[in-house]
Amino acid sequence: MLRSTSTVTLLSGGGARAPSRRANVCRLRLTIPPESPTSESGEKKVGRKEQHLDLSNGEPTRKLPQGVVYGVVRRSDPNEQKEMVVYGWSTNQLKEEMNYIRDVRATLEKVRKRMYGDYDEMRQKIRQLTQELSASQARQEYLENHVQAQSSALDSFNATNSALTSDSIGLQKTLVDVTLENSSIKDQMRDLQQTYEASMGQLREKQRQLEVAQVENQLLKMKVESSQEANAEVMREMTKRLYNQYEEKLQEERQNHSAEMEALLEETKNFLKAIEEANKKMEAAEISLEEKDQRIGELDRLIERMEKERHQLQLQLLDHETEMSGEIMDSDKERYQQLEEASASLRERIRHLDDMVHCQQKKVKQMVEEIESLKKKMQQKQLLILQLLEKISFLEGENNELQSRLDYLIEIQAKPEVETREIGVGCDLLPSPTGRTREISMPSRNYTPYTRVLELTMKKTLT
């Protein structure tokens, strides 16, 4: 860049090693002498500098031509020797160099202005990108909050599911207990029926014996009528003996009947208590079934909410996929990666929600089937209880009939007659109940423990 016509070179060699290898040019000093009369003072200064350089190099001083500017350059050669070079320029050359430097500066200024203009555009683009990044960060925070809300909803749903599972286990245990109690009630009713049949057989046998005694009594009456005048005393004694025997048998029958009646009443009371307890347990089972239906309704509503959330997540996933399907620039790669991660997490959440909804639907279906089976079993138990009540009412009717017979016999016994004929007539018994038609009033029961359950099932079937 620098052009010179005359140069003065001063070489000086030194044995000292340079501390580090630097660039060849170490220092450059330019001095432009003014065109005014002060050039002499500048020449004097240059002369002093030249003398100083000459003294430092150990060479004799000499005069340099005037109107020339000198520059001293120190550099080190590859042979590790210091070298000092003095260049000389004229004022015209320096002016040309200064003009050249001004042109270069102007050019650099233009380049700088153009670069600053491009920098403003780049800064605006960077600002837009920062705004888009802030918007994407806000959207990502919203998605994270939404995902947290969904995770909390899933946790609450899992807690509700565990509570329903524990309740279903308790209901199954209650059902097993009710089934065992019903089986025990069946066994007791079977034993009661056997005892009742045995007592009825004994009563028939005793009635047959009484009929035989009645026939004998009639025969005796005929004999007494035929030989009343001749054998009055004998017949009186015989009648007394037969009356005593009959009274003893009647007393024994009364005691046995009272004992059997008390046993039957006690068993009837026990059965009534068992039926009341079974009714209470059935009411509790009905209440638990209603609670289960309410929980199933809550589960249905929760499943609907989860399906709505799943639909919203799918819409968000479609939005992300549409944003990702556009043109991708280098500056949007990070945002694209974030959107891709968010889309993957949303897909995972949607798949998890699908699995949970499917599982809960299966559980709800299973619970509904269990409730239907429980309703059927409880209806069967209700029919069994009604049958037991009918049997109990039948036993009560039989007991009342036996009691009426005993009361009639007691009334007959309370009116003894002296005449043999009247005594014979007084020994007649009521006709056998086998020829009569039993008219037993069926027990009227207004309580229906499963009306609510049937209404709910009808609603389910209609919906």
PyMOL commands that set and color helices and strands:
alter all, ss='L'
color gray80, all
select helices_A, chain A and resi 39-57+91-226+232-325+330-413+420-426+433-435+451-462
alter helices_A, ss='H'
color red, helices_A
select strands_A, chain A and resi 6-10+68-76+82-90
alter strands_A, ss='S'
color yellow, strands_A
deselect
rebuild
show_as cartoon
